[in-house]
Amino acid sequence: MKISIVIPCYNEEDNVIPICHALKEMFAKDLPKYEYELIFIDNKSKDNTRERLRLLCKEDLRVKAIFNIKNFGQSNSPFYALFQSSGDCTVFCSADFQDPIEMIPVMVHEWEKGHKVITTIRTGTKENKFMYFLRTVYYKLIKAMSKEEMIEHFTGFGLYDKSFISILKNLNEPMPLLRGLVAEYAPDHKSIEYEHQLRKSGKSSNNFFTLFDLAMLSFTSYTKSGLRIATFFGFAVSLISILISIVYFVLKILFWNKFVIGTAPILIGVFFLGGLQLFFIGLLGEYIMNMNLRIMNRPLVIEEERINFDENKKDEQEN
């Protein structure tokens, strides 16, 4: 039987060689009865990641590489790589050692028991505590607002049986969010807890904008609450405004000379309603943008080069 390991890369020149050697040692020590392949997919790195991947592929045919023609984002690229695996199960992990490879034998043993999907849940982290708090709030918010039973603190690090990979491939999902799809189509997954590690080397490419993009993808793909809140809040504000208008009108009639309305309530009301409208227009725009990208249905990834794959896969440039 064969196990595939998918490792997405972007500017990981200091990590690809150590993670490759560490995975080989792990298989030799803990999973010697299994064949394996290591699939690196590079999202147009700007450093020497590709040169080092070429050396690894030259040394060992079990190491494979896919080079994208551009950066297709941190969701599309690893999702596409899952479909290029040929193993009986596929493990997704990061190249920076934040996902401990010691968890892979544990997941494989659970897979041997019959579990088709094994997810990993971060119960602790060595990263910034404030960031961990914000992630917790985000996961709980999405879980509360989604109709699906979203998995808290699951980032995609896990094991997926080839039958589940087939399900994902048949979805033809142009804007994939792996943790959402796992929650939706693998309700009987097995969860294992672990502590998230610090990066071994290099700097994360994640920033506010990339994290916000992922957050909005989750929000617009798996919740209707945003638009519902806009509808109900708009109705409530309209009702309150009508009531306040009636109260002001009555007070002005009763106390014409003593009751001075002033401009402050008008300015406050205008700025409040203006800000509220801009917020919900932006939220509506996020939903429309999500719909537009799905309608265009562009390929997840377009390859520039692939190394050590079978001949019959060399022409598979799009999914």
N, C-alpha and C positions, 0 to 999 in steps of 0.2 A: 504494500500500500504506500501511497505517496502523499506527502504534506507539502503544500505550497505556502511560502511566506511572502507577503506583499509589503514592500517598504517604499513609501513615497519619499522623494527627496527634493529639496530646494536649498541650494547653498549649504550642503552638508559635507564639504570636502574633508573635514577632520573626523567625520563620524562613519562614513560608508565602509571604510576598511575595517575599523574595529568592530562594527556591528556584524559585518560579514563573518569575520573570524570567530566572534563570540557565538554566533548562531551555528556555525559548523561544529564548534566544540560542544555546544549544547546537544546537538543531534548525536554526535559520537558518544557522549556520556550518558544522556538520559533517554534518547529515542533511537537506539542503534538499529532497530528492526525496520525502521521506515526509510524509504527513499525520500528525497526532498529536492525542492528547487527554490532558489531565492530570486524573487522578481523585484528589481529596483525600477521605479518609474521616476524619471527626472523631469521636473516642471520648468525647464529652461533655466537652469542654474547659471549664475553669473561668475562663479568661481571655478575651481578645478574639479568639481564633482564628477563631471562626465569623463574626464581623463582617467580618474581613479577607478571609475566603474568599468571602463574599457580594460584596464589592467586586471581587475578582478574577473571579468568575463573571459579574458584570455587564459588565465590560470586555471579556471574551473568551468566546465560546460554547464554545471548545475546552477551557476550564477548567470542570470539573465537581466537584460536592461532594455528599457523603453525610453527613448528620448522624444519629448514633445516638441513641436515646432514653436510653441510659445507657452506662457504660463496660463493654464486653464483653470486655476484656482485650486484651493485645498480640498474641495469636495469632489469635483469631476475627476481629477487625475487618479487618486487612489481607488475610486469607485470603478473606473474603467479598467484599472489593473487587476481588480478582482476577476474580471471576465477573461483575462488572459492566462489565468492559472489552469493547470491541468491536474492538480492533485485531487485526492478523494476528499480532502478538506483544505480550507485556506485560512491562514492566520494573517490578520492585518496588524502591523505594529509600526511604530515610528523609528526613524533612523538615529534619533538623538539619545536613546536609552532611557527616555522618560517612561516608556512602557517596559517594565522589567521582563526580560526574556525568560527569566526563571518561571514565569507564569505559563509559558507555552506547554511544557510537559503536563502541568496541572490541567490545562484546558483539553489537551489531547486525551488524558485519562477520562475526563468527563465525556468526551466525544465517543470514546470506546464503550461507554456505558449506554449509549444510544441517544444522547442529546445532539440535536442537529445544529443548534446555535448556542454558543457559550459567550456571554458578555462579561466584561470586567467593570466593576463599580469602584470608583475611587472613594475610599473612606477616609483618606488622609492625604496630605500633600506636603512636599518640601518647598513648594513655590510660595510666593507672597500670600500671606493669610488673607489680606483684603481682597485679592483677586479670587481666592477660593470662596470667600463669602459672597462676592458678586455672582460667581458661577452658581452657587447654591440657590440664591434668590431667583436667578434666571431659570434654572431647572424647575424649581417649585412653581414659578409663575406659568411656565409653558405647560407643565403637568396639570395644573389647575384649570387652565383655559382650553386644553385640547380634549377632543373626544377620545383620542387614543391614550393608552396607559403608557405615557412617556417614561423612559428609563433615566433616573437621575444620575448624574456624574458618570455617564457612559459616553465616551468620545469616539468609539469605533474599534478600539483595541479589543479583539476577540477572535473567536474561531467560528468558521461558517462551513457547514457541510456543502458538498457540491450540489446537492438537491436544492438547497436554499440559494446558492449562487445562480442556479438555473432560474429560479423564481424571480430574482432581482433582474436578471438579464432580459427576461420576457416582459418586464414592466415597461421597457423603453423609456425610462425616466430621464428627461433632459436636464432636470435640476435636482440631482440626488442629494438627500440628506440621510446618511447611512443610519444614524441612531433613530431617526423617525421611521424609516422603512423596517428596521428590525422590530421596533415596537409595534408596528402595524401588521407585519406579516410573519413574525415569529413570537407569538404570544406565550409560547411554552418554553422560552429560552431558559438556560441555566445561568445564573449570575454568580460570579466569584469576586470577592472583595480583594483590594490590593492598595498599596500606598504609591501614589504618583511620585516619581523621582525627579531630581533636577537634571537639566541637560548636561551631558558629559562634556560637550565642547560646542563652541559656536553660540550664535545668538538666534533666538526664535524670530521667524519672519512674520509672526502674528503681531498685529497692532490693533488700535481701536477700530479702524475701518474694516479690516478683515473679520474681526470678531463680531462687529455690528452687522456685517453682511450675513454671516452665519445665523446670528440671532434673528434677523428679519426673515431669512429663509425658513427657519423653524416656525416663526410666528405666522407668516402668510400661508405656509403650506399645511399647517395642522391646527389652525384655530380660525373660528369665525367671530370670536369674541370682540376683536377690535372694531369691526364694522357694527356689530350689535351694540357695543358700548356707545359708539358715535350716535347711533339712532336714538337710543334711550336717553343719552345725555342731552342731545339736541332737543328732544321733546321736553325733558325736564326744565332745561334752561328757558325754552319758549314759554312754558307754563308759568314759571316763576316770574319771568319778565312781564307777562300779562297781569299777574296778580299785583306786582309792584306798581305797574302803571295805573291800575285801578285805585290802589291805596293812595298813590301820589295825587291822582285826580280828585279823589274825595277830600283829602286833606287840604288841597289848594282851594277847592270850592268853599270849605268850611272856614278856613283861616287864610283868606286871600292876601291880606296885608302882612300877616305874621309869618306865614310859611314860605320861606325862600328855598327854592330847589337848589340853586347854585350849579356850577359846572363840574364839580368834582365827581358826583355820581355818574354823570354822562361820560366823562373821560374814562373813569374806571370801567364802566360797562362796555364802552367801545373797545378799549384795549383788551379786556378780558375775552370778549366775544371774538375779536380779531385773532388773538393768539390761539383760541380754541379752534377756530375755523382753519387756520394754517396747520395746526397739529393734525387734525383729521383729514385735511386735504393731502398732507404728506403721507399719512397712513394709507389712505385710499390709493395714492400713487404707488406705494410699495406693492399692494395687491395687484394693481394693473401691470406693473413691471414684471411681477412674477408670472402673470398670465401671458404677457407678451413673449417672454422667453420660452415659455412652454409651447406657445403657438408656432414660433419659429422653428422649434425642434431641431436645433443644430446639434452636430455630433458632440459627444462628451469630450473627446480628445482627437487631435489629428497628429499622427506620429511623424517624426522626422527620420527616426532610425530605430531598429530593434536588433538586439544581439543575442545569439544562442537560442533563438526560437526555431521550431521546426519549419521546414520549407513551406508547408501548407498554410502557415500562419503569416508569412511575410507580407502578403497582400492585404491583410486585414488592418487597414489604416483608420477605419472609423467604426463607431458602434451606434 
